[in-house]
């Protein structure tokens, strides 16, 4: 049974996400896209991708990522925010 805590448990989300992941693709400008099996809620998996990426903090730039179904008939976007310290300095957010 799924509990509310599972929504924020990164390892649970990563396992659930990877079970339906078909492929990972990168655009020429460094934006990440995921292709998942047909029949799953793309909005739910886009939110999972965002939470996993932001928890890992491996990517230093902000971007708009995508999650699409395997048959390529639907695409959902998500906004990834790196949260990297130096990026805030470049944007003038930190003095």
ZAMARGU-4260 file (C-alpha; in steps of 0.2 Angstrom, whole numbers, plus 5000, padded with zeros to 4 digits):
<rodrens>
0) 5000/5000/5000 | 5006/5017/4995 | 5009/5030/5009 | 5011/5049/5008 | 5029/5047/5014
5) 5033/5037/4999 | 5029/5052/4988 | 5045/5060/4996 | 5056/5044/4998 | 5068/5047/4984
10) 5073/5028/4983 | 5055/5023/4982 | 5052/5035/4968 | 5068/5031/4959 | 5063/5012/4959
15) 5046/5016/4953 | 5052/5027/4939 | 5065/5015/4933 | 5053/5001/4932 | 5044/5010/4917
20) 5059/5019/4910 | 5062/5015/4892 | 5075/5027/4887 | 5084/5043/4893 | 5088/5057/4879
25) 5098/5073/4880 | 5094/5087/4868 | 5109/5097/4860 | 5106/5111/4873 | 5107/5100/4888
30) 5089/5097/4892 | 5084/5080/4898 | 5070/5069/4892 | 5063/5053/4898 | 5053/5040/4888
35) 5042/5028/4898 | 5031/5014/4894 | 5013/5017/4888 | 4999/5017/4900 | 5006/5027/4914
40) 5002/5045/4920 | 5015/5056/4912 | 5011/5070/4924 | 5015/5059/4939 | 5031/5053/4931
45) 5036/5070/4927 | 5034/5075/4945 | 5044/5060/4950 | 5058/5064/4938 | 5059/5082/4945
50) 5060/5076/4963 | 5073/5063/4959 | 5084/5075/4949 | 5083/5089/4961 | 5087/5077/4976
55) 5102/5071/4966 | 5108/5089/4961 | 5120/5081/4948 | 5115/5094/4934 | 5121/5112/4937
60) 5110/5121/4925 | 5091/5124/4925 | 5081/5117/4911 | 5064/5111/4905 | 5063/5092/4905
65) 5051/5081/4896 | 5043/5064/4900 | 5034/5056/4885 | 5026/5039/4882 | 5034/5026/4872
70) 5022/5028/4857 | 5027/5046/4857 | 5009/5052/4857 | 5010/5062/4873 | 5023/5073/4881
75) 5023/5082/4898 | 5036/5095/4903 | 5044/5099/4920 | 5055/5113/4926 | 5071/5107/4934
80) 5080/5119/4946 | 5097/5115/4950 | 5099/5125/4966 | 5117/5126/4963 | 5125/5140/4974
85) 5136/5147/4960 | 5121/5149/4948 | 5112/5161/4961 | 5128/5172/4960 | 5127/5173/4941
90) 5109/5178/4942 | 5112/5191/4955 | 5102/5182/4968 | 5116/5182/4981 | 5126/5196/4985
</rodrens>
